[in-house]
Amino acid sequence: MKKFLLVPDAIYFTVDFHDKDLLIPDIKTYVFIGENILGGAEEPTTFFFQGAEKYIALGKWEPPHDAVEFDVLMMQEDFLEYVVDYSGLQEQIELMKKGGARYYP
């Protein structure tokens, strides 16, 4: 996911796999809650996502609340390649349906 495409309070996913053939996914749902939330001009930029379940149950995380309790995921820009939107998730699922690893670039 390109950083300029991230929209605050929008839904995103991470897709990991339990197997080497990339056929058994572990899909997690997150809400993008912003960048550099901790204040200051963080370098490099830190992107903040919150687990959807906690976002709904506890509301949007803000400091000084416990980031672990609110299921907050923080990442640098190079990890955004593992974040997808609905279209990206659909593409991942289509590749899995075709046969997994042998169809991934």
C-alpha angles and dihedrals in degrees: 000000000000113000093233089060094058113109120197113249092013123129122255136170140215118210120201127164134231093205138048092238090063094233102116108063131198103205119189125189121220140174117223106234101177146277132280090006093161090070133247127067100298114199117232099028115254118215119208126210128175126208108256095231093056092041089059096039100041105018129239114333119244130173132289090037117101108274092205093054090051093046094239119179116200122192143167122239095264090064093055088087086077092056120087137179125222092285092049091049090051090052090051091051092049090053090050091050090053093054111287125240099024090062098048116100 
